Amino acid sequence: MPYVARRLLLALVVPLVIGYLPLRAQTYQVLYDFTTSSVGVFPSAGLTMDRAGNLYGTTLQSGNGGAGGVFRLTRSGSGWVFTPLYAFTGGVDGGNPTARVIFGPNGTLYGTTTSGGSSHGCYGGPCGVVFNLRPGRCAVGSCPWVETVLYSFNGGNDGAFPHSEVVFDRAGDIFGTTYSGGQGGVGTVYKLIPSQGGWSESVIYNFGGNSGGSPQSGVILDSNENLYGTTQQGFGYNYGTVYELTPSGAGWSENTLYSFLEGDDGGQPIGGLLFDTAGNLYGTTSFGGSGGGGTVFELSHSGSGWAFNLLQSFPGYQQLATGPHASLTMDSAGNLYGTTYGEEGGPNYGTVFELSPTSSGWVPTVLHYFDGFDGQLPISNVIFDASGNMYGTASQGAGYGAVWEITPERDQLRVDQGRPPLIRGARNLSRVAIDR
């Protein structure tokens, strides 16, 4: 299964020592516990919020042996109502999504699955799809949402096993990555273009050789629509890269901005990137660093290149990538937020953390320690609502995963009341995070 494959690809880290980060008081609550029912289990991606404050997410599997699904949580009084929107069959419609869904320019949901599709070119099985979900039309009551497969990967030069969410450019074209396939066999960056009522796919870059490989995260766009992302593998020391793709003539030119050494800088970035307003890039690594449990880093412009700045090293456990597995989120004050994966079986089940910039460096704070009962092993980013409340998922624990909320004390709010926090990053990702 994709989940097992993802776990097996994690690299070695050294033992973790918990408790060196301060813990700030706030209210944590589980909004929804996933069970073994057909609604799905193991939410292995982040959430998306619409203007009304409804939450949308995906599950990796279904409790009845199915292939996961897409769900919505709607606030109702003091609680939340869970609604399954679509259940994947693992057939031509796709299955086992490991990325969140996002809202496209037309207000409907778009996403990827790591399995399923119409092709059987990957180890004798299907290779994943890009899909669209839109509300069904009913005269009375609510209807199941309707899925359209935009593209099925065949595992050849077009790529295979997309783990990442998609992103739109200004023209309405879709960009994303595949974990494997392509001419180098270690992944691609692809583009989907609307064509005669459907979509046509083109590979704009093949990983391999000196360019890294096996990207689990997607890409973001700058104001000139250059693409930026990370690869889990790299060249030389093979611990991952940060790359840029720039339109060049009829194709795209790749520039490796940084190659990880698995030293104090970290290794194997699984999560993606975000921009601040000055054009600096921020990201995470899943292991390495001085504590062995991954890092948070910044890449800033330096002359004609980029300078690597280490912001935080996390403690970690040997043989598990206990560090961050997802992209960061930045609020309007420039604070960074994310999750660490933790260790399956404890005693560290993962954290939600904040990094605050000061004149003497970045100050880390743990906002929540997962205990295994309220969730564990978070591999998602976090999002905020207009009141400064934070939302995310835990891939296991509290049943078979959870959707959670953290509400800060009133004097700890990082945003002006009535105004959503600035979630910086690619233009599309900023809009998608809290907008529909």
Beta strands, then each sheet from edge to edge (+ up, - down):
strand 1: 26-33
strand 2: 48-49
strand 3: 55-59
strand 4: 69-76
strand 5: 79-87
strand 6: 102-103
strand 7: 109-113
strand 8: 129-134
strand 9: 146-152
strand 10: 167-168
strand 11: 174-178
strand 12: 188-195
strand 13: 198-206
strand 14: 220-221
strand 15: 227-231
strand 16: 241-248
strand 17: 251-259
strand 18: 274-275
strand 19: 281-285
strand 20: 292-302
strand 21: 305-315
strand 22: 329-330
strand 23: 336-340
strand 24: 351-358
strand 25: 361-369
strand 26: 383-384
strand 27: 390-394
strand 28: 402-408
sheet 1: 1+ 28- 27+ 26-
sheet 2: 2+ 3- 4+ 5-
sheet 3: 6+ 7- 8+ 9-
sheet 4: 10+ 11- 12+ 13-
sheet 5: 14+ 15- 16+ 17-
sheet 6: 18+ 19- 20+ 21-
sheet 7: 22+ 23- 24+ 25-
end
